[in-house]
Amino acid sequence: MKAEYRTKSRYAIIEYLRENSDKRFTAKDIADALSADGSDINRSTIYRNLERLCLEGKLVRYKESDINATCYQYSEGHEACNRHIHAQCSCCGKIYHLNNELFKSAEKKLISDYGLYIDYGKTVIIGLCEECKKASIT
């Protein structure tokens, strides 16, 4: 097995992703956050590291249609992240790992009515978390 690629930049990116593993980020979000912390990592270095981390299975990559961007989520410790559905709060961005059993009957209906199979690893349900819902009421 090939040795893990290690640099200061990679370490800074991974640490940031680990500390925020319940959220998704674009490469720009990561660059902005690291820059705000005083790091001068250029965006091409971030993209290279994100690609490497995806190949290593430490990141999950999502295409966000509403912002027309690719988002990343740290998934080390959630090895099955590409095999289950996620939910995301539309306000704070928090990620929830959902149990696929909730969707089995819906998938059967999608298959029988439309011939459509759920891609669990790429499916994200957008909603409002309880904390953000409470904050919006007050």
C-alpha positions as CSV (number, residue, x, y, z in Angstrom):
1,M,0.0,0.0,0.0
2,K,1.2,3.5,-0.9
3,A,2.4,5.7,2.0
4,E,0.2,8.6,2.9
5,Y,1.2,12.0,1.4
6,R,2.0,14.4,4.3
7,T,2.6,18.1,4.2
8,K,1.8,21.1,6.4
9,S,-0.9,22.1,4.0
10,R,-2.5,18.7,4.0
11,Y,-2.4,18.6,7.8
12,A,-4.1,22.0,8.0
13,I,-6.8,21.0,5.5
14,I,-7.5,17.7,7.3
15,E,-7.6,19.3,10.7
16,Y,-10.1,21.9,9.5
17,L,-12.3,19.2,8.0
18,R,-12.1,17.0,11.1
19,E,-13.1,19.9,13.4
20,N,-16.1,20.6,11.1
21,S,-17.0,17.0,10.1
22,D,-20.7,17.6,10.6
23,K,-20.7,20.2,7.8
24,R,-20.0,20.3,4.1
25,F,-17.6,22.7,2.4
26,T,-16.6,23.9,-1.0
27,A,-12.9,24.3,-1.8
28,K,-13.5,28.1,-1.6
29,D,-15.1,27.8,1.9
30,I,-12.0,25.8,3.1
31,A,-9.6,28.3,1.5
32,D,-11.4,31.2,3.1
33,A,-11.5,29.6,6.5
34,L,-7.8,28.6,6.4
35,S,-6.9,32.1,5.2
36,A,-8.9,33.7,8.1
37,D,-6.8,31.5,10.4
38,G,-3.6,32.9,8.9
39,S,-2.8,30.1,6.5
40,D,-1.6,31.0,3.0
41,I,-2.5,27.7,1.3
42,N,-3.4,28.4,-2.3
43,R,-6.5,27.0,-3.8
44,S,-4.8,24.7,-6.2
45,T,-3.1,23.0,-3.3
46,I,-6.5,22.7,-1.6
47,Y,-8.0,21.1,-4.7
48,R,-5.1,18.6,-5.1
49,N,-5.5,17.6,-1.4
50,L,-9.2,17.3,-1.7
51,E,-8.9,15.0,-4.7
52,R,-6.3,12.9,-2.9
53,L,-8.5,12.7,0.2
54,C,-11.5,11.6,-1.9
55,L,-9.4,8.8,-3.5
56,E,-8.3,7.7,0.0
57,G,-11.9,7.5,1.1
58,K,-11.5,10.2,3.7
59,L,-13.8,12.7,2.0
60,V,-17.2,12.4,0.3
61,R,-17.8,14.6,-2.7
62,Y,-21.2,16.0,-3.5
63,K,-22.5,18.2,-6.3
64,E,-24.7,20.9,-4.9
65,S,-27.1,22.1,-7.5
66,D,-28.4,25.1,-5.7
67,I,-25.0,26.7,-5.5
68,N,-23.6,25.0,-8.6
69,A,-20.5,23.8,-6.7
70,T,-18.8,20.7,-5.5
71,C,-18.9,20.2,-1.8
72,Y,-16.9,17.9,0.4
73,Q,-17.5,16.3,3.8
74,Y,-14.9,14.6,6.0
75,S,-16.0,11.0,6.3
76,E,-13.1,9.2,8.1
77,G,-14.9,7.3,10.8
78,H,-18.0,7.1,8.6
79,E,-16.6,4.6,6.1
80,A,-20.1,3.8,4.7
81,C,-20.8,7.5,4.0
82,N,-21.1,6.8,0.3
83,R,-23.6,4.1,1.0
84,H,-26.3,5.9,3.1
85,I,-28.5,9.0,2.7
86,H,-27.7,12.3,4.3
87,A,-29.8,15.1,5.5
88,Q,-28.6,18.7,5.7
89,C,-30.0,21.7,7.6
90,S,-30.6,24.4,5.0
91,C,-29.7,27.1,7.6
92,C,-26.7,25.9,9.6
93,G,-25.4,23.3,7.2
94,K,-25.2,20.5,9.8
95,I,-25.1,17.0,8.2
96,Y,-27.1,14.0,9.5
97,H,-26.3,10.4,8.6
98,L,-29.6,8.6,8.0
99,N,-30.6,5.0,8.3
100,N,-31.4,3.6,4.8
101,E,-34.1,1.4,6.2
102,L,-36.3,4.5,6.4
103,F,-36.2,4.7,2.6
104,K,-36.6,1.1,1.5
105,S,-40.4,1.3,0.9
106,A,-40.0,4.6,-1.0
107,E,-37.3,3.1,-3.1
108,K,-39.6,0.1,-4.0
109,K,-42.2,2.6,-5.1
110,L,-39.7,4.6,-7.1
111,I,-38.5,1.4,-8.8
112,S,-42.0,0.1,-9.6
113,D,-43.5,3.5,-10.7
114,Y,-40.5,5.1,-12.4
115,G,-37.7,2.5,-12.8
116,L,-35.6,4.8,-10.6
117,Y,-33.1,3.4,-8.0
118,I,-31.9,5.6,-5.2
119,D,-28.1,6.4,-5.2
120,Y,-27.9,6.4,-1.4
121,G,-24.4,7.9,-1.3
122,K,-25.3,10.9,-3.4
123,T,-28.8,11.6,-2.0
124,V,-29.2,14.5,0.4
125,I,-32.5,15.6,2.0
126,I,-32.6,19.3,2.8
127,G,-34.5,20.4,5.8
128,L,-34.4,22.7,8.8
129,C,-32.9,21.3,12.0
130,E,-34.7,21.7,15.3
131,E,-32.3,24.4,16.6
132,C,-32.6,26.5,13.5
133,K,-36.4,26.0,13.5
134,K,-36.6,27.2,17.1
135,A,-34.4,30.2,16.3
136,S,-36.6,31.2,13.3
137,I,-39.7,31.2,15.5
138,T,-38.2,33.6,18.1
